[in-house]
Amino acid sequence: MTTQVANNVNVEIAEALKSVLADQFVLYTKARNYHWNVTGGHFFRLHELFEKLYDELADDIDEVAERIRALGVYAPGTMSEFLKLSNITETENYYPEADEMVNTFTNDYQQVTNRILENAAKIQDEYKDEVTAGLLYGLAQKYQKNIWMLKSLINN
């Protein structure tokens, strides 16, 4: 059995992807938390929305992790790794009201999207890896749509 050995460029690309993966996973966990703990007049709507978003994130997480592996690098897979790599923060034992959940989630989603776009541009410009950049740009497009929908929910 052969093991793919990552070259320096692949390692650098994978390091950028690890931060994206970590942000996605923390956001996924936050979506689960909000799905389980949302209350109030918009319970059903938000309960279903958070479920839709964490299901989507689960697929995206898998895609990014598999891209890291395709580059010959091990993907982080523990909460301690994700929390060290992520820019998304959590507050233990705090369960905000529904409006704050949506605001927080929207802001976190924007932060993840910004990181994705920064890494996509770097990977495309510096490393000429169009496949990985394309993956990231596709995620950013999807996440920008979700952000728009979340912001629309906040404004009504």
Secondary structure, DSSP 8 states (H G I E B T S, - for coil): -------HHHHHHHHHHHHHHHHHHHHHHHHHHHHHH--STTHHHHHHHHHHHHHHHHHHHHHHHHHHHHTT-----SHHHHHHH------TT----HHHHHHHHHHHHHHHHHHHHHHHHHHHHHH--HHHHHHHHHHHHHHHHHHHHHHHHHT-
